[in-house]
Amino acid sequence: MRRHWMNRAALAAGIFFLVQPALADIAPPLDTIPFVEIDSPAGPGSQSASLVAGKKAVYLTWIEKSDGAPVLKLSRNTGTGWSAPQTVLSDPRMVANAADVPKFLALDNGMLVVAWLHGQGDAAEAYDVEVISSTDDGATWHSLGKPHADKARVEHGFVSLLPHAGDGFWIAWLDGRNHANASHSPGVGQHGANTELRVARWRDGHFEAETKLDERVCDCCQTAAVVTLEGLAVAYRDRSPKETRDISLVRYERQAWSKPIAIRNDNWVIDGCPVNGPAMAGKDQNLALAWYTDAGDVPQVYVALSDSSSFGLSRIVKVDDGRPMGRVDVEWLADQSALVTWVEQTGDATADIRVKRVTVDGTVSGSKTLAQTSTGMSSGVPQLAIRDIGIWVAWTDAASQRVRLGHFDMKSTD
């Protein structure tokens, strides 16, 4: 008998709170819908984009530099175009890179939340996760502090945010506190210690005690987290003692976190972090999870889907075109299908950002090229966001050093 993530009593008590934004739908075939680039609100020298669909808008955040200092900016689209950029934060010690970017969350009560990385002095690989919030639509921002209690001069990052009831939220991150004493315990891991996956909840005005979800994970792959009607889920790249780095999932049920569950035994053995994490999307009871693997030196992008009849991610399909580099994202459409984006290599230094549509029965559309990009990591991970006002994609153009933005022109199909 299938175990539900939460019972009716939990639903009635409001333990989980889920009001999803209205989603767009695609009636015609994907390849017949024009993808149109627009003038991005992000300025020259922008990077580290994050694109998020909320109940009221689609939000874009990115980092620019002003007088040499990183500045985090925000723009939103409520259906009437992208707003003028707002400055969220300026700090000379803000960590700005293409892989580990600030994360944004819009709660249904109007509270905005941003998690960003604060460098610890001159240590290049030492930074904390800092969280700020706004209750006046981004006009002013206030510190909520750090979700982790340790003060170790190590890496804390690769954050995922997801909502909790009312003004609460969960935050998951990769935690390197064990590396602080790595010199005293050599040989434990690649750097002498293990990186952990941890999670904490903000509730009633403070961060509750953090929980360790996995004691040994890949050091620098992005995490992903979603809320569905079945509960919470966090996906990440795991790491075995023999350096197998496949995707695992933990879920929150009956007020406790589960043990890690392997999504698929790809058996990718690699002696270092590929900087290529999973992406995940939730809709009602449905879950979609996309990821990259290079097991056996055969690069592939997969997506796993569940439907309302079962949470189990039993439907796993390959979506790439033969030369993928990963850097995936995935979002649900209004019907029982999802869009998956990834980077597909086309030359020594060139690549495409491509998209396919996948239904819960495993049907996969042909691919559509959205834009050209580079193979370098400086181009980052393309971001996908879907709401009733449109289907948006943001990416970093390494050549022009700017965050670019485009959308599917649904009006051309009317």
C-alpha positions as CSV (number, residue, x, y, z in Angstrom):
1,M,0.0,0.0,0.0
2,R,1.4,3.4,-1.0
3,R,2.5,5.6,1.9
4,H,1.3,9.1,1.6
5,W,3.7,11.9,2.7
6,M,1.1,13.5,4.9
7,N,-2.3,12.5,6.2
8,R,-5.5,14.4,6.2
9,A,-5.0,15.6,9.7
10,A,-1.8,17.2,8.7
11,L,-3.5,18.9,5.8
12,A,-6.3,20.2,8.0
13,A,-3.8,21.5,10.5
14,G,-2.0,23.5,7.9
15,I,1.3,21.8,8.5
16,F,2.1,22.2,4.8
17,F,1.0,25.2,2.9
18,L,0.8,25.1,-0.9
19,V,-0.8,27.6,-3.2
20,Q,0.8,27.1,-6.6
21,P,0.9,29.8,-9.2
22,A,-1.4,29.4,-12.2
23,L,0.5,27.6,-14.9
24,A,0.8,28.2,-18.6
25,D,-0.3,25.6,-21.1
26,I,1.0,24.7,-24.6
27,A,-1.6,23.4,-27.1
28,P,0.5,23.4,-30.3
29,P,3.6,21.4,-30.9
30,L,6.6,22.9,-29.1
31,D,8.6,23.4,-32.2
32,T,5.9,25.7,-33.7
33,I,6.0,28.2,-30.9
34,P,8.5,31.1,-31.4
35,F,11.0,31.7,-28.6
36,V,11.6,35.4,-28.4
37,E,14.4,37.2,-26.7
38,I,13.5,40.5,-25.0
39,D,15.6,43.3,-23.5
40,S,16.8,42.0,-20.2
41,P,16.4,44.1,-17.1
42,A,19.9,42.9,-16.1
43,G,22.7,45.2,-17.0
44,P,26.2,44.7,-18.5
45,G,28.5,42.5,-16.4
46,S,25.5,40.6,-14.9
47,Q,25.6,37.0,-13.8
48,S,24.3,34.5,-11.3
49,A,20.7,34.6,-12.5
50,S,17.8,33.0,-10.6
51,L,14.3,32.9,-12.2
52,V,11.3,32.0,-10.0
53,A,7.6,31.8,-10.5
54,G,5.5,33.0,-7.5
55,K,1.8,33.4,-6.9
56,K,1.9,37.1,-7.9
57,A,4.7,37.4,-10.4
58,V,7.8,35.9,-12.1
59,Y,10.9,37.1,-10.4
60,L,14.4,37.5,-11.8
61,T,17.5,38.1,-9.5
62,W,21.1,38.5,-10.6
63,I,24.4,40.0,-9.5
64,E,26.0,43.0,-11.1
65,K,29.1,45.0,-9.9
66,S,29.0,48.7,-8.9
67,D,32.3,50.4,-8.1
68,G,33.8,46.9,-7.9
69,A,31.4,45.6,-5.3
70,P,28.8,42.9,-6.1
71,V,25.2,44.1,-6.1
72,L,22.2,41.8,-6.0
73,K,19.2,43.1,-8.0
74,L,15.6,42.1,-8.5
75,S,13.0,42.6,-11.3
76,R,9.5,41.1,-11.5
77,N,6.9,40.6,-14.2
78,T,3.2,40.6,-13.2
79,G,2.0,40.4,-16.7
80,T,2.7,44.0,-17.8
81,G,6.4,43.7,-18.5
82,W,9.5,43.5,-16.4
83,S,9.9,46.2,-13.7
84,A,12.9,48.5,-13.3
85,P,15.6,46.7,-11.2
86,Q,15.6,47.1,-7.5
87,T,18.7,46.8,-5.4
88,V,18.4,44.1,-2.9
89,L,21.8,44.1,-1.4
90,S,25.3,45.4,-2.0
91,D,28.2,43.8,-0.1
92,P,31.9,43.6,-1.1
93,R,32.1,40.1,0.4
94,M,29.1,38.7,-1.6
95,V,30.2,35.6,-3.4
96,A,29.4,35.9,-7.1
97,N,29.9,32.9,-9.4
98,A,28.0,31.0,-12.1
99,A,27.4,27.8,-10.2
100,D,26.4,28.8,-6.7
101,V,23.9,31.7,-7.1
102,P,21.6,33.6,-4.7
103,K,18.2,32.0,-4.2
104,F,14.9,33.7,-4.1
105,L,11.5,32.7,-2.6
106,A,8.2,34.6,-2.7
107,L,5.8,33.4,0.1
108,D,2.1,33.6,-0.4
109,N,1.7,36.2,2.4
110,G,3.8,38.6,0.4
111,M,7.1,38.0,2.3
112,L,10.2,37.8,0.0
113,V,13.2,35.8,1.0
114,V,16.7,35.8,-0.4
115,A,19.6,33.5,0.5
116,W,23.1,34.7,-0.5
117,L,26.7,33.8,0.2
118,H,28.8,35.9,2.4
119,G,32.6,35.5,2.1
120,Q,34.6,35.0,5.3
121,G,37.5,37.5,4.8
122,D,40.4,36.4,2.6
123,A,39.6,32.7,2.6
124,A,38.6,32.0,-1.0
125,E,36.6,28.9,-0.2
126,A,35.1,30.0,3.1
127,Y,31.6,31.5,3.1
128,D,28.4,31.5,5.0
129,V,24.8,31.3,4.0
130,E,23.0,34.6,4.9
131,V,19.2,35.0,4.6
132,I,17.4,38.3,4.3
133,S,13.7,39.1,3.9
134,S,11.3,41.9,2.8
135,T,7.7,42.5,3.8
136,D,7.2,45.7,1.7
137,D,7.6,44.2,-1.8
138,G,11.4,44.6,-1.8
139,A,11.6,48.3,-0.7
140,T,13.6,47.3,2.4
141,W,15.4,44.2,3.5
142,H,16.2,42.8,6.9
143,S,18.6,40.1,8.0
144,L,17.3,36.8,9.3
145,G,20.7,35.5,10.1
146,K,22.4,32.2,9.2
147,P,20.6,28.8,9.1
148,H,23.8,27.0,10.2
149,A,25.0,27.4,13.8
150,D,28.7,26.6,13.1
151,K,31.3,29.3,12.6
152,A,33.8,27.2,10.7
153,R,35.7,28.9,7.9
154,V,34.5,26.5,5.2
155,E,32.0,26.4,2.4
156,H,28.3,26.6,3.0
157,G,26.3,27.0,-0.1
158,F,24.2,25.5,-3.0
159,V,21.0,26.5,-1.3
160,S,17.4,25.5,-2.0
161,L,14.4,27.4,-0.5
162,L,10.8,26.2,-0.2
163,P,7.8,27.5,1.7
164,H,6.3,26.4,5.0
165,A,3.0,27.5,6.6
166,G,2.3,31.2,6.9
167,D,5.6,33.2,6.9
168,G,7.8,30.2,7.4
169,F,10.1,28.4,5.0
170,W,12.7,25.7,4.8
171,I,16.3,26.1,3.6
172,A,18.6,23.2,2.5
173,W,22.3,23.7,1.8
174,L,25.6,21.9,1.4
175,D,27.7,22.2,4.6
176,G,31.5,21.8,4.8
177,R,32.0,22.2,8.5
178,N,33.8,18.9,8.7
179,H,36.5,20.3,6.5
180,A,37.6,22.6,9.2
181,N,39.3,19.7,10.9
182,A,40.2,17.8,7.8
183,S,44.0,18.0,8.5
184,H,43.4,15.9,11.7
185,S,41.6,13.1,9.9
186,P,43.2,12.5,6.5
187,G,41.9,10.1,3.9
188,V,38.2,10.4,4.9
189,G,37.2,12.0,1.6
190,Q,38.4,13.9,-1.4
191,H,39.5,16.9,0.7
192,G,40.0,15.0,3.9
193,A,36.4,15.3,5.1
194,N,32.8,14.8,4.0
195,T,30.4,17.6,2.9
196,E,27.0,17.2,4.4
197,L,23.4,18.0,3.3
198,R,21.6,20.0,6.0
199,V,18.2,21.6,6.3
200,A,16.6,24.1,8.7
201,R,13.2,25.7,9.1
202,W,12.5,29.4,9.7
203,R,9.4,29.6,11.9
204,D,8.1,32.1,14.5
205,G,10.8,34.6,13.8
206,H,13.9,32.3,14.1
207,F,15.8,29.4,12.5
208,E,15.1,26.1,14.3
209,A,17.8,23.6,15.0
210,E,19.3,22.3,11.7
211,T,19.0,18.7,10.7
212,K,21.6,16.6,8.9
213,L,20.0,14.8,5.9
214,D,23.0,13.1,4.4
215,E,26.5,12.9,5.9
216,R,28.4,12.5,2.6
217,V,27.3,14.3,-0.6
218,C,29.0,15.8,-3.7
219,D,30.8,18.9,-2.6
220,C,29.6,21.5,-5.2
221,C,26.5,20.3,-7.1
222,Q,23.4,22.3,-6.9
223,T,20.5,21.1,-4.7
224,A,16.8,21.2,-5.6
225,A,13.7,21.3,-3.3
226,V,9.9,21.3,-3.9
227,V,6.6,21.2,-2.1
228,T,3.8,19.1,-3.4
229,L,0.5,18.0,-1.9
230,E,2.4,14.9,-0.8
231,G,4.9,17.0,1.2
232,L,8.5,18.2,0.9
233,A,11.4,16.8,-1.1
234,V,15.1,17.7,-1.5
235,A,17.2,16.3,-4.3
236,Y,21.0,16.4,-4.6
237,R,24.0,14.5,-5.9
238,D,25.1,11.9,-3.5
239,R,28.6,10.5,-3.0
240,S,29.5,7.0,-2.0
241,P,32.8,5.8,-0.4
242,K,33.8,4.5,-3.8
243,E,33.1,8.0,-5.4
244,T,29.8,7.0,-7.1
245,R,27.9,10.3,-7.5
246,D,24.3,9.7,-8.4
247,I,21.1,11.6,-7.6
248,S,19.3,10.9,-4.3
249,L,16.1,12.3,-2.7
250,V,15.0,12.9,0.9
251,R,11.5,13.6,1.8
252,Y,9.7,15.0,4.9
253,E,6.9,12.8,6.2
254,R,5.2,12.4,9.6
255,Q,7.3,15.3,11.0
256,A,10.6,13.6,10.1
257,W,13.0,13.4,7.2
258,S,13.4,10.1,5.5
259,K,16.7,8.3,4.7
260,P,18.2,9.1,1.3
261,I,16.5,7.3,-1.7
262,A,18.5,6.6,-4.9
263,I,16.5,7.8,-7.9
264,R,18.4,5.7,-10.4
265,N,21.6,3.7,-10.1
266,D,23.5,5.4,-12.9
267,N,26.8,4.3,-11.2
268,W,28.7,7.5,-12.3
269,V,32.1,7.1,-10.7
270,I,34.0,10.4,-10.8
271,D,37.0,11.5,-8.7
272,G,35.7,15.1,-8.3
273,C,32.6,17.2,-8.3
274,P,31.1,17.7,-11.7
275,V,29.2,20.9,-10.6
276,N,26.1,19.6,-12.2
277,G,23.1,19.2,-9.8
278,P,19.5,18.1,-10.3
279,A,16.4,20.2,-10.9
280,M,13.0,19.5,-9.6
281,A,9.4,20.7,-9.9
282,G,6.2,20.0,-8.1
283,K,2.5,20.3,-9.2
284,D,-0.3,19.1,-7.0
285,Q,0.8,15.5,-6.2
286,N,3.1,15.3,-9.2
287,L,6.9,15.5,-9.1
288,A,9.4,15.9,-11.9
289,L,13.2,15.5,-11.4
290,A,15.8,16.1,-14.1
291,W,19.5,15.4,-13.9
292,Y,22.7,14.7,-15.8
293,T,25.1,11.7,-15.7
294,D,28.2,10.7,-17.5
295,A,28.3,7.2,-16.3
296,G,30.6,5.0,-18.5
297,D,31.7,8.2,-20.3
298,V,28.3,8.4,-21.9
299,P,26.7,11.8,-21.1
300,Q,23.0,11.7,-20.7
301,V,20.1,13.8,-19.3
302,Y,17.2,12.1,-17.7
303,V,13.9,13.2,-16.3
304,A,11.8,11.1,-13.8
305,L,8.1,11.8,-13.4
306,S,5.4,10.8,-11.0
307,D,1.7,11.2,-11.4
308,S,-1.3,11.6,-9.0
309,S,-1.7,7.8,-8.7
310,S,1.8,7.2,-7.2
311,F,4.6,9.3,-5.8
312,G,7.2,6.7,-7.0
313,L,9.4,8.1,-9.8
314,S,9.0,5.0,-11.9
315,R,8.7,6.8,-15.2
316,I,12.3,7.7,-16.2
317,V,13.1,8.8,-19.7
318,K,16.1,10.1,-21.6
319,V,15.7,13.6,-23.1
320,D,19.0,14.7,-24.5
321,D,20.2,14.8,-28.1
322,G,23.4,12.9,-27.8
323,R,26.0,15.4,-26.6
324,P,24.5,16.9,-23.4
325,M,26.5,18.9,-20.8
326,G,23.7,18.9,-18.3
327,R,22.9,22.1,-16.4
328,V,19.2,21.2,-16.3
329,D,16.0,22.7,-15.2
330,V,12.4,21.4,-15.3
331,E,8.9,22.9,-14.7
332,W,5.3,21.6,-15.0
333,L,2.8,22.9,-17.5
334,A,-0.9,23.2,-16.7
335,D,-1.6,19.7,-18.2
336,Q,0.2,16.5,-17.3
337,S,3.4,17.4,-19.0
338,A,6.7,19.1,-18.1
339,L,9.3,21.1,-19.9
340,V,13.0,20.2,-19.5
341,T,15.8,22.5,-20.4
342,W,19.5,21.5,-20.7
343,V,22.7,22.5,-22.4
344,E,23.7,20.5,-25.5
345,Q,27.2,20.7,-26.9
346,T,27.5,21.6,-30.6
347,G,31.2,22.4,-31.0
348,D,34.5,22.6,-29.1
349,A,33.4,25.7,-27.2
350,T,29.8,26.2,-28.4
351,A,26.5,24.8,-27.1
352,D,22.7,25.2,-27.4
353,I,20.1,25.7,-24.7
354,R,17.4,23.2,-25.7
355,V,14.0,22.2,-24.4
356,K,11.7,19.2,-24.7
357,R,8.2,18.4,-23.5
358,V,7.7,15.2,-21.6
359,T,4.3,13.7,-20.5
360,V,3.7,11.5,-17.5
361,D,3.3,8.5,-19.8
362,G,6.9,9.0,-21.0
363,T,6.1,10.6,-24.4
364,V,9.0,13.0,-25.4
365,S,8.7,15.7,-27.9
366,G,11.4,16.8,-30.4
367,S,13.9,19.3,-29.1
368,K,13.7,23.0,-29.7
369,T,16.8,25.3,-29.5
370,L,16.2,28.4,-27.5
371,A,19.6,30.1,-27.7
372,Q,23.3,29.6,-28.2
373,T,25.6,29.5,-25.3
374,S,29.2,28.5,-24.4
375,T,30.5,25.2,-23.0
376,G,32.3,27.1,-20.2
377,M,30.9,27.0,-16.7
378,S,30.8,30.8,-16.7
379,S,27.6,30.6,-18.8
380,G,25.9,29.1,-15.7
381,V,22.7,27.0,-15.5
382,P,19.8,28.3,-17.7
383,Q,16.7,29.0,-15.6
384,L,13.1,28.1,-16.5
385,A,10.0,29.6,-14.9
386,I,6.3,29.0,-15.9
387,R,3.3,30.9,-14.9
388,D,0.0,31.9,-16.6
389,I,1.7,35.1,-17.9
390,G,4.2,33.0,-19.8
391,I,7.1,30.6,-20.1
392,W,10.3,32.3,-19.4
393,V,14.0,31.3,-19.7
394,A,17.0,33.3,-18.3
395,W,20.6,32.5,-19.0
396,T,24.1,34.1,-18.8
397,D,25.8,35.0,-22.1
398,A,29.5,34.6,-21.3
399,A,30.5,36.4,-24.4
400,S,28.6,39.6,-23.7
401,Q,28.8,39.1,-19.9
402,R,25.1,39.7,-19.4
403,V,22.0,37.8,-18.2
404,R,19.7,37.4,-21.1
405,L,15.9,36.7,-21.0
406,G,13.4,35.2,-23.4
407,H,9.9,33.7,-23.5
408,F,7.6,31.6,-25.7
409,D,5.4,33.8,-27.8
410,M,2.1,32.1,-27.1
411,K,0.2,34.9,-28.8
412,S,1.6,33.9,-32.2
413,T,-0.3,30.6,-31.9
414,D,-3.7,32.1,-31.2
